[in-house]
């Protein structure tokens, strides 16, 4: 695509920024639409992100598909795994949180 290391670093940092700002909206969205629905939409959006990123031909389309859509998809698909732990676990919350964090990192 003719871009250097600086441009791709900015794209990666933009992904983290969008992911973090989208996380602010996750609790209200999950309460409104349900944990399962939001997570499924996040998974489908992750698929769309990878598909669009694979076929992007210029840096602008890659930035939008990977950073913006990827950040939103990542937040939608991983937030609820951590948010529902207190709802289902009274004991061993730390173990459940560790398992979710490990599986989340493994999926990436």
C-alpha positions in Angstrom: 0.0 0.0 0.0 3.0 2.2 0.0 2.8 3.2 3.7 5.6 3.2 6.2 5.9 2.0 9.8 4.5 5.2 11.2 1.3 5.0 9.2 0.6 1.4 10.3 1.4 2.3 13.9 -1.2 5.0 13.8 -3.7 2.6 12.4 -3.0 0.2 15.2 -3.3 2.9 17.8 -6.5 4.1 16.2 -7.9 0.6 16.7 -7.2 0.8 20.4 -8.7 4.2 20.7 -11.9 3.3 18.9 -12.1 0.1 21.0 -11.7 2.1 24.3 -14.3 4.8 23.4 -16.8 2.2 22.2 -16.4 0.4 25.5 -18.1 3.4 27.2 -21.3 2.5 25.3 -21.3 -1.2 26.0 -23.1 -1.3 29.4 -26.1 0.7 28.1 -26.2 -1.3 24.8 -26.0 -4.6 26.6 -28.8 -3.7 29.0 -31.0 -2.4 26.1 -30.5 -5.2 23.6 -29.1 -8.1 25.8 -25.7 -9.5 26.3 -26.1 -12.3 23.7 -27.4 -10.0 20.9 -24.6 -7.5 21.3 -21.9 -10.2 21.3 -23.3 -11.8 18.2 -23.4 -8.5 16.4 -19.8 -8.0 17.5 -18.8 -11.4 16.1 -20.5 -10.7 12.8 -18.9 -7.2 12.6 -15.5 -8.9 13.3 -16.1 -11.1 10.3 -17.0 -8.1 8.1 -13.9 -6.3 9.4 -11.5 -9.1 8.3 -13.3 -9.5 5.0 -13.1 -5.7 4.2 -9.5 -5.4 5.4 -8.4 -8.4 3.3 -9.8 -6.7 0.1 -8.9 -3.1 0.8 -6.7 -1.6 -1.9 -5.6 1.7 -0.4 -4.6 2.9 3.0 -7.8 4.9 3.7 -10.1 2.0 3.2 -7.8 -0.2 5.3 -7.7 2.3 8.1 -11.5 2.5 8.2 -12.1 -1.2 7.9 -9.4 -2.3 10.4 -9.4 0.6 12.9 -12.9 1.9 13.0 -14.9 -1.3 12.3 -12.4 -3.5 14.1 -12.4 -1.3 17.2 -16.2 -1.4 17.4 -16.3 -5.1 16.7 -13.7 -5.9 19.3 -15.4 -3.9 22.0 -18.8 -5.5 21.1 -17.5 -9.0 21.2 -15.3 -9.0 24.3 -16.9 -6.6 26.8 -19.8 -8.9 27.7 -17.5 -11.8 28.6 -16.2 -9.8 31.5 -19.5 -8.0 32.3 -21.5 -11.2 33.0 -19.1 -12.8 35.4 -20.6 -11.2 38.5 -24.1 -12.3 37.4 -23.2 -16.0 37.2 -20.4 -16.4 39.7 -20.6 -15.8 43.4 -17.5 -17.8 44.2 -14.3 -18.0 42.2 -14.9 -14.8 40.2 -11.1 -14.5 39.9 -10.8 -17.9 38.2 -13.7 -17.1 35.9 -12.2 -13.8 35.0 -8.8 -15.4 34.3 -10.4 -18.0 32.0 -12.3 -15.3 30.1 -9.2 -13.2 29.7 -7.1 -16.1 28.6 -9.7 -17.2 26.0 -10.1 -13.6 24.8 -6.4 -13.3 24.2 -6.3 -16.7 22.6 -9.0 -15.6 20.1 -7.0 -12.6 19.1 
